[in-house]
């Protein structure tokens, strides 16, 4: 007897084996979807504020941000479920601003999969063909069979939705959206109702289905880890507009604003005043401490205020000689407030001159600890030249 769990495990293994074979879209791929100065207002409230972005053909593009940041409204504008207050939306260079949803050639997967309980799996998928003919001139039955094979549910078309696992139901919802062969696939937090372990497994499945088809995809999530794990590029949304659009690696390693630095993953953000400069290195007064940082080719002057960040994995910690000494360069002392055991590592919360610092260590810490970081492990987020220019 094959259980749902074993079927999911087989699916994961097959998708993982194919993962390395899927190329990412090139930087010069044609633009499939473009928003230009897009805005949406509800009375006095601005939900989307002058958004301009472009998504390439075959790209997995993710909108991530906290609740109320405008990411879902942006997706609904792309789908045509909401009308623009200002701006333009183009698909493949064609203006679709006033085009209704059914004529935009998009497939949409919502937070609630909304499978029809009175229909079989095959009938649910075929429902997507009620509004458009299947691509390639194939019959409806042929298209359903193709999609069942794509989502690794071949031979399961006669099952009812309640006979499927959560992951299988999600894949059926995706297949239904893909049935008419849309140019763009839109997914609005399709895994938000699932537990963390299942989310981790399903995000790989979604990415691999998208890669196999090469379909342009816009994905909405509030989960930063999910956005980094599956995306070709990420737009970090805040207050109705993107604060940064870049690859996941760039977003994590080189956040463009303080909001991005603090929202994406754990981070330690500092502000300091430049007291001296020597080549590419600056000495800053940060609270009651003097710290050295690399400037990453930033132009600064004495008196400037610099905002910079250091990821927890780049903080060095020691407790006296038995723990390895001083905490490295920029050594200072902090007090342990609390610790969270996370399995592979422990996230330790430190108090440092009224500021919380986060560090990851193999074991819990207690008491006062030496902490430091290498100047080259700093990322400069912003330079305020107001003070030095006065």
C-alpha positions in Angstrom: 0.0 0.0 0.0 1.4 3.4 -0.9 0.7 6.1 1.7 0.3 9.8 1.1 3.6 10.4 2.9 5.5 8.0 0.7 4.0 9.6 -2.4 5.1 13.0 -1.2 8.6 11.7 -0.4 8.9 10.2 -3.9 7.8 13.5 -5.4 10.4 15.4 -3.4 13.2 13.1 -4.5 12.3 13.4 -8.1 12.1 17.2 -7.9 15.3 17.5 -6.0 17.1 15.4 -8.6 16.0 17.7 -11.4 16.6 20.9 -9.5 20.2 21.4 -10.7 19.1 21.0 -14.4 16.9 24.1 -14.4 18.7 27.3 -15.6 17.6 30.7 -14.3 16.3 33.2 -16.8 19.1 35.4 -18.2 19.4 39.1 -17.3 18.7 40.1 -20.9 15.5 37.9 -21.2 12.5 39.8 -22.7 10.2 41.6 -20.3 7.0 39.6 -19.7 5.3 41.9 -17.2 5.8 45.6 -16.4 4.3 48.0 -13.9 5.0 51.7 -14.5 4.1 54.2 -11.8 1.3 51.9 -10.6 -0.8 53.2 -7.7 -4.0 52.1 -5.9 -5.9 54.3 -3.5 -8.9 53.5 -1.4 -10.3 56.9 -0.5 -7.5 58.6 1.6 -5.6 55.3 2.0 -2.8 54.5 -0.5 -2.3 50.8 -0.8 0.2 50.8 -3.7 2.3 53.9 -4.2 4.0 54.6 -7.5 5.3 51.1 -8.2 7.6 50.5 -11.2 9.0 47.1 -11.8 9.7 44.6 -14.6 9.5 40.8 -14.6 11.4 38.8 -17.2 10.1 35.9 -19.2 10.4 32.7 -17.2 11.4 34.5 -14.0 10.2 33.5 -10.5 9.6 37.0 -9.0 8.5 37.3 -5.4 6.9 40.2 -3.6 7.7 39.9 0.1 6.9 42.2 3.0 4.9 42.6 6.2 1.1 42.7 6.4 -0.3 45.9 4.8 2.7 46.6 2.7 0.8 46.4 -0.6 2.1 43.1 -2.0 -1.3 41.3 -2.4 -2.9 44.5 -3.8 -0.1 44.7 -6.4 -0.8 41.1 -7.3 -4.5 41.8 -7.7 -3.7 44.8 -9.9 -1.6 42.5 -12.2 -4.5 40.0 -12.3 -7.0 42.7 -13.0 -9.1 42.1 -9.9 -8.4 45.7 -8.8 -8.3 48.7 -11.1 -5.3 51.1 -11.1 -5.8 54.6 -9.7 -2.7 55.7 -11.7 -0.1 54.1 -13.9 0.2 51.4 -16.5 0.5 47.6 -16.6 1.9 45.9 -19.7 2.1 42.2 -20.6 4.8 41.6 -23.2 4.8 45.3 -24.1 1.0 45.5 -24.6 -0.9 47.8 -22.3 -3.5 45.7 -20.4 -4.4 48.4 -17.9 -8.2 48.4 -18.7 -8.4 44.7 -19.8 -10.6 42.5 -17.6 -9.1 39.5 -15.7 -10.5 36.9 -18.0 -8.7 38.4 -21.0 -5.3 38.9 -19.3 -4.0 35.3 -19.9 -3.0 34.8 -16.2 -3.5 31.8 -13.9 -4.1 32.6 -10.2 -3.6 30.4 -7.1 -5.1 31.8 -3.9 -4.3 31.3 -0.3 -7.3 29.0 -0.1 -6.9 26.4 -2.9 -10.7 26.5 -3.4 -10.9 22.9 -4.8 -14.5 21.9 -5.5 -15.3 19.0 -3.1 -17.9 17.5 -5.3 -15.5 17.2 -8.2 -12.7 14.7 -8.8 -9.1 15.8 -9.1 -9.4 15.6 -12.9 -12.6 17.6 -12.9 -11.1 20.3 -10.8 -8.2 20.6 -13.2 -10.5 20.6 -16.2 -12.5 23.4 -14.6 -9.7 25.8 -15.7 -10.6 24.9 -19.3 -14.1 26.2 -19.0 -12.9 29.7 -20.0 -10.2 28.9 -22.6 -9.1 26.1 -24.9 -6.0 24.1 -23.9 -2.8 25.1 -25.5 -1.2 23.2 -28.4 -4.6 22.1 -29.9 -4.9 19.1 -27.6 -8.2 17.9 -26.1 -9.3 18.8 -22.6 -8.7 15.2 -21.5 -5.2 15.2 -23.0 -4.4 18.5 -21.2 -5.6 17.1 -17.8 -3.5 14.0 -18.3 -0.4 16.1 -19.1 -0.9 18.2 -16.0 -1.5 15.2 -13.7 1.9 13.9 -14.9 3.5 17.3 -14.4 2.4 17.4 -10.8 3.2 13.7 -10.3 -0.4 12.7 -9.7 -0.7 10.5 -12.7 -3.4 7.9 -12.3 -5.0 9.8 -9.4 -7.5 11.9 -11.5 -10.5 9.9 -10.1 -9.7 10.7 -6.5 -11.7 13.3 -4.4 -9.9 16.3 -3.0 -10.3 15.1 0.6 -8.4 12.0 -0.3 -5.3 14.1 -1.0 -2.6 15.5 1.3 -2.2 19.2 1.7 0.7 19.2 -0.7 -1.2 17.3 -3.3 -4.2 19.6 -3.1 -1.9 22.6 -3.6 -0.4 21.0 -6.8 -4.0 20.3 -8.1 -4.8 24.0 -7.5 -1.7 25.0 -9.5 -2.5 22.5 -12.3 -6.0 24.1 -12.6 -4.5 27.5 -12.9 -2.0 26.2 -15.5 -4.7 24.3 -17.6 -5.4 27.0 -20.1 -1.7 27.7 -20.7 -1.5 31.2 -19.2 1.5 33.5 -20.0 1.8 34.5 -16.3 1.2 32.5 -13.1 0.2 34.5 -10.0 0.4 32.9 -6.5 -1.0 34.7 -3.4 0.6 33.1 -0.3 -0.5 29.6 -1.4 1.3 28.0 1.6 0.2 30.4 4.4 -2.1 27.9 6.0 0.4 25.0 6.1 2.8 24.1 8.9 6.4 25.0 8.7 7.8 21.6 7.7 5.2 21.2 4.9 5.9 24.7 3.6 9.6 23.9 3.3 8.9 20.8 1.2 6.2 22.4 -0.9 8.2 25.5 -1.8 10.7 23.3 -3.7 7.8 21.6 -5.5 6.3 24.9 -6.6 9.7 26.2 -7.8 10.4 23.0 -9.8 7.0 22.9 -11.5 7.5 26.6 -12.5 11.0 25.8 -13.8 9.9 22.9 -15.8 7.3 25.0 -17.6 9.4 28.1 -17.8 6.4 30.2 -17.0 6.7 33.7 -15.7 5.6 33.7 -12.1 4.8 36.3 -9.5 4.6 35.0 -6.0 3.4 36.8 -2.8 4.6 35.8 0.6 5.3 37.4 4.1 7.9 34.7 4.8 11.4 36.0 4.2 13.1 32.6 4.2 10.6 31.4 1.6 11.2 34.4 -0.6 15.0 33.8 -0.5 14.8 30.1 -1.1 12.7 30.0 -4.3 13.0 33.3 -6.1 15.1 34.4 -9.0 14.6 38.0 -7.8 12.8 39.5 -4.8 11.0 42.9 -4.3 10.9 43.8 -0.6 7.8 45.8 -0.2 7.2 48.5 2.5 4.4 51.1 2.7 3.1 50.3 -0.7 6.3 50.3 -2.7 9.5 48.2 -3.2 12.4 49.3 -1.1 14.8 47.0 -3.0 14.5 44.7 -6.0 17.4 42.2 -6.4 18.5 38.6 -6.3 18.0 36.8 -3.0 21.8 36.8 -2.3 22.1 40.5 -3.0 19.0 41.2 -0.8 20.6 39.3 2.1 24.2 40.4 1.8 23.7 44.0 0.7 20.4 45.4 1.9 19.7 48.8 0.4 17.9 50.3 3.3 17.6 49.9 7.0 14.1 48.4 6.6 15.4 45.7 4.3 18.3 45.0 6.6 16.0 44.5 9.6 13.2 42.7 7.8 15.1 40.1 5.8 16.6 37.6 8.3 18.2 38.3 11.6 20.5 41.3 11.6 22.4 43.7 13.8 22.1 47.3 12.7 24.3 50.1 14.1 24.6 53.9 13.7 27.9 55.7 14.2 29.6 59.0 13.6 32.8 59.0 11.5 35.8 60.2 13.6 38.7 59.3 11.3 39.4 57.8 7.9 42.3 55.8 6.6 41.9 54.5 3.0 38.8 52.3 2.8 38.5 52.0 6.5 36.6 54.4 8.9 36.7 54.6 12.6 33.3 55.3 14.1 31.9 56.4 17.4 29.1 54.1 18.1 27.5 54.9 21.4 30.2 54.7 24.0 32.5 52.5 21.7 34.9 53.1 18.9 34.5 50.6 16.0 36.3 50.2 12.7 34.5 49.3 9.5 35.3 48.9 5.8 33.5 51.5 3.7 32.8 49.3 0.6 33.8 52.2 -1.7 31.3 54.6 -0.1 32.3 58.3 -0.2 32.2 59.6 3.4 33.7 62.4 5.4 34.5 63.0 9.0 31.3 63.8 10.9 29.1 61.7 8.6 26.6 59.4 10.2 26.8 55.8 8.9 24.2 53.1 9.3 25.7 49.6 8.9 24.8 46.0 9.7 26.5 42.8 10.7 24.7 39.5 10.3 24.6 37.3 13.5 26.8 34.6 11.8 29.5 37.3 11.5 29.6 38.3 15.1 32.5 36.6 17.0 31.8 35.7 20.6 34.1 34.6 23.5 33.9 34.3 27.3 37.3 34.6 28.8 40.3 32.4 27.9 38.3 29.1 28.0 36.0 30.3 25.2 38.6 31.6 22.9 39.3 35.1 24.2 38.4 38.6 23.1 35.7 38.2 20.5 38.0 39.2 17.6 38.4 42.7 16.1 36.2 45.5 17.4 36.0 43.7 20.7 33.5 44.9 23.2 31.4 43.4 26.0 27.7 42.5 26.0 25.4 40.8 28.4 23.3 37.7 27.6 19.6 38.4 27.9 18.2 35.1 26.6 18.9 32.2 24.2 16.8 30.1 21.8 17.9 26.6 21.0 17.2 26.1 17.2 18.7 22.7 16.7 21.9 23.3 14.6 22.5 26.6 16.4 21.4 28.7 19.3 20.2 32.2 18.8 21.5 34.3 21.6 20.1 37.7 22.5 22.6 40.2 23.9 22.2 43.6 25.5 24.8 46.1 24.4 24.5 49.7 25.5 20.7 49.6 25.4 20.7 47.8 22.0 19.8 44.2 21.3 22.4 42.2 19.4 21.8 38.7 17.9 24.5 36.1 17.6 24.4 32.4 16.6 26.5 30.0 18.6 26.8 26.2 18.9 25.9 26.4 22.6 24.0 28.7 24.9 25.9 31.5 26.7 25.4 33.3 30.0 26.6 36.3 31.8 28.9 38.9 30.2 30.6 37.9 26.9 33.2 39.4 24.6 31.8 40.1 21.2 33.3 41.6 18.1 33.3 41.5 14.3 35.8 42.0 11.5 35.6 45.4 9.6 35.2 43.5 6.3 32.1 41.7 7.5 30.2 45.0 7.7 27.7 46.2 5.1 27.1 49.9 4.9 23.4 50.6 4.5 23.3 54.4 4.4 25.5 57.5 4.8 24.0 60.7 6.2 26.2 63.6 5.1 24.0 66.3 6.7 26.2 66.8 9.8 29.5 66.9 7.9 28.2 69.3 5.2 27.0 71.9 7.7 
